[in-house]
Amino acid sequence: MTAWYDTPVVLDRREGPYGEVVLRRHGALLQIIANGCFLMDTSDGRSERLLVDAALTALGARREPSVLIGGLGVGFSLAHAAANPRWGRITVVEREPAIVDWHRDGPLAELTAQALADPRTEVVEADLVTYVNETSATFDALCLDIDNGPDWTVTEDNEELYRPAGLAGCARVLTPGGVLAVWSAKPSPEFEGTLWNVGFRQVRTEEIPVARGVPDVVHLGIRPG
């Protein structure tokens, strides 16, 4: 195996509003690193696709539901949502301008160019916590993938999103019967309990097997009608 494959190559490094963000290539994979913490790569989008599909399934027969995707990442969630004609308005909130740039005219464009050109798609450059607290828009589904999970946030500011006040904000932007779906690198019984305690119903966790270790999961909850 050649050395160039084994050694990650930094394609871009920027100081963003929340610290350093890096895009690097490791063999065939593109990887995003934030403040030295591995976020995600392009190896396998199963859990991101499940995040979107689980939310849509939970909405039942609702026609052309709108979805707010928290975090653009490598674009798996956006691309999968845009590939499904059942979705109506698709809004993505991403706080790192560098990540948005990498999708618009950088190495990640090959994954999301078609989705970004879709007239249903809007990308908002904003902090998700701030956006949820300030927007007047409402959505049928809220799919969050901005951290490695409720118990492993990228920055301390994000911890507020998974606490009662933050989840109350999420419920505020959901329509009655709307679904909150949260990706996590490991199950979080404590987070499940918090969802119940703030008023979400039909709370459950769906597992996505991984090659090693505990499975990825999607936490789901429904805002009462």
C-alpha positions in Angstrom: 0.0 0.0 0.0 1.4 3.3 -1.0 2.4 6.1 1.5 0.1 8.7 -0.2 -2.9 6.5 0.6 -2.0 6.1 4.3 -1.2 9.7 5.0 -4.1 12.2 5.1 -3.6 15.3 2.9 -5.0 18.6 4.0 -7.0 20.2 1.2 -8.1 23.3 3.1 -7.7 24.6 6.7 -9.5 27.7 7.9 -10.2 29.5 11.2 -13.9 29.7 11.3 -16.2 31.5 13.8 -16.1 28.5 16.1 -12.5 27.5 15.7 -10.4 25.6 13.2 -12.1 23.5 10.5 -10.1 21.2 8.2 -11.0 19.3 5.0 -8.6 16.6 4.2 -8.3 13.6 1.8 -7.4 10.2 3.1 -7.1 7.9 0.2 -10.5 7.9 -1.5 -12.2 9.6 1.5 -12.9 13.2 2.3 -12.9 14.0 6.0 -14.0 17.0 8.0 -12.1 17.8 11.3 -13.3 20.6 13.7 -10.9 21.8 16.4 -9.0 18.5 16.1 -12.2 16.4 16.5 -13.1 14.1 13.7 -16.6 14.9 12.6 -17.4 12.7 9.6 -16.1 11.4 6.3 -17.5 10.1 3.0 -17.0 6.4 3.8 -20.6 5.5 4.6 -23.8 7.5 4.6 -26.1 4.9 6.0 -26.8 6.6 9.3 -27.4 10.0 7.7 -29.8 8.4 5.2 -31.6 6.7 8.1 -31.9 10.0 9.9 -33.8 11.4 7.0 -35.8 8.3 6.2 -36.8 7.7 9.8 -38.2 11.3 10.0 -40.2 10.9 6.8 -41.6 7.5 7.9 -42.7 9.0 11.2 -44.6 11.7 9.4 -46.8 9.1 7.8 -48.8 10.2 4.8 -48.2 14.0 5.2 -47.9 15.5 1.8 -44.7 17.4 0.8 -43.5 17.8 4.4 -40.8 20.4 5.0 -37.5 19.5 6.7 -34.9 21.4 8.5 -31.5 19.7 8.4 -29.1 20.8 11.1 -25.6 20.5 9.8 -24.4 20.2 6.1 -21.4 18.0 6.9 -20.3 16.0 3.9 -23.8 16.3 2.5 -25.3 12.8 2.8 -28.5 14.0 4.6 -29.1 16.8 2.1 -28.4 14.7 -1.0 -30.7 11.9 0.3 -33.5 14.3 1.1 -33.3 16.0 -2.3 -33.3 12.6 -4.0 -36.8 11.9 -2.6 -39.6 13.8 -4.3 -41.9 13.3 -1.3 -40.0 16.1 0.6 -41.2 19.6 0.1 -39.1 22.5 1.4 -35.6 21.5 2.4 -33.6 23.9 4.6 -30.1 23.2 5.7 -28.5 25.3 8.5 -24.7 25.2 8.6 -22.6 27.5 10.8 -19.2 27.0 9.2 -18.8 29.1 6.0 -15.9 26.9 5.0 -18.1 23.8 4.8 -20.7 25.6 2.7 -17.9 26.8 0.3 -16.5 23.2 0.0 -19.9 22.2 -1.2 -20.6 25.1 -3.5 -17.3 25.1 -5.4 -14.9 22.8 -3.6 -14.1 19.1 -3.3 -17.5 18.2 -1.7 -19.5 19.7 -4.7 -19.5 16.3 -6.4 -21.7 15.0 -3.6 -24.3 17.7 -3.4 -24.2 19.8 -6.6 -27.6 18.4 -7.8 -29.2 18.8 -4.3 -28.0 22.4 -4.0 -29.4 23.1 -7.5 -32.8 21.7 -6.4 -35.4 24.6 -6.1 -36.6 23.0 -2.9 -33.2 23.5 -1.2 -32.1 26.5 0.8 -28.8 26.7 2.7 -28.7 29.1 5.7 -25.3 30.0 7.2 -26.1 30.3 10.9 -25.6 28.7 14.2 -28.4 26.1 14.6 -29.2 26.9 18.2 -29.5 30.6 17.4 -31.6 29.8 14.3 -34.0 27.6 16.1 -34.5 30.2 18.8 -35.0 33.1 16.4 -36.7 31.8 13.2 -40.4 32.4 12.6 -40.4 29.4 10.2 -41.9 26.0 11.1 -41.0 22.6 9.8 -42.6 19.1 9.7 -39.3 17.5 10.5 -36.1 18.5 12.2 -33.1 16.3 11.5 -30.0 17.1 13.6 -26.5 16.0 12.8 -24.2 18.7 14.1 -22.3 16.7 16.8 -21.2 13.2 17.5 -24.3 13.0 19.7 -26.0 14.6 22.7 -23.2 13.3 25.0 -20.3 14.3 22.7 -20.7 17.8 21.3 -18.2 19.5 19.0 -18.4 22.7 21.0 -19.7 23.5 24.5 -22.3 25.9 23.0 -24.0 23.0 21.3 -24.7 21.3 24.7 -27.7 23.7 25.2 -29.5 22.1 22.2 -29.9 18.8 24.0 -31.1 20.2 27.3 -34.7 21.0 28.1 -34.6 24.6 27.0 -33.0 23.7 23.7 -35.4 20.9 23.0 -38.3 23.2 23.8 -36.9 25.4 21.0 -36.8 22.5 18.7 -40.5 21.7 19.5 -41.4 25.4 18.9 -40.2 25.2 15.2 -42.0 21.9 14.6 -45.6 21.7 13.4 -48.0 19.7 15.5 -47.2 16.0 14.9 -43.8 17.0 13.6 -40.8 14.8 14.2 -37.4 15.5 15.8 -34.6 13.1 14.6 -31.2 13.3 16.2 -28.1 11.4 15.0 -25.7 10.1 17.6 -22.5 8.0 17.6 -23.8 6.0 20.6 -27.2 5.5 22.4 -28.0 8.0 25.1 -30.7 6.8 27.5 -30.4 10.1 29.4 -31.3 12.1 26.2 -34.2 9.8 25.6 -35.5 10.6 29.1 -35.1 14.3 28.4 -37.1 14.0 25.2 -40.0 12.4 27.2 -39.7 15.0 30.0 -40.0 18.0 27.7 -43.1 16.6 26.1 -42.1 14.7 23.0 -44.1 11.5 22.4 -43.4 8.1 20.7 -39.7 8.5 21.7 -37.6 5.7 20.4 -34.1 4.9 19.2 -33.2 3.2 15.9 -29.7 1.5 15.7 -27.4 1.5 12.7 -24.8 -1.3 12.9 -21.2 -0.3 12.4 -18.1 -2.3 11.7 -16.7 -1.9 15.2 -18.0 -0.8 18.5 -21.4 0.3 19.6 -23.9 1.1 16.8 -24.7 4.6 15.6 -28.3 5.6 16.5 -31.1 8.0 15.5 -33.2 9.3 18.4 -36.7 10.1 17.4 -39.6 12.0 19.1 -42.9 13.4 18.0 -44.3 16.8 19.0 -47.8 16.3 20.2 -50.6 17.5 17.9 
